[in-house]
Amino acid sequence: MKDTFYDVKLRKKVEAEVVEKVTFGEPGKLRYALKGKTSDGRNLTKFVNKEAWDKAKV
């Protein structure tokens, strides 16, 4: 599944393949994120809401 991430190094939005779904925080204060990789191997993270996180097929 592809998604749009903001690449800090390039300072623009890029399309990348989602490689992982992760959560940050403690129960009751969870944040949901999608992880991606650029073509040159750098990691990208995008914070999303619970519904988008549940829909992501990884």
C-alpha positions, -999 to +999 in steps of 0.1 A: +000+000+000+013+034-009+007+066+011+019+102+011+046+112+036+064+145+042+101+141+035+119+165+059+152+163+040+136+172+006+110+195+023+082+181+002+055+154+001+065+121-014+048+088-022+062+058-005+053+023+003+040+017+038+061-010+055+048-010+091+020+002+114+031+013+149+017+029+180+035+053+204+026+062+240+008+044+268-027+030+270-052+058+270-028+082+252-019+061+221-007+078+189-010+058+157+016+060+129+025+045+095+062+039+087+076+041+051+109+041+033+123+063+006+140+050-024+174+057-009+165+039+024+156+067+047+127+062+072+095+082+070+068+085+097+033+098+093+009+101+123-027+092+115-060+088+132-072+054+145-095+049+115-068+054+089-045+032+110-071+004+110-077+007+073-040+004+064-032-030+049+004-038+058 
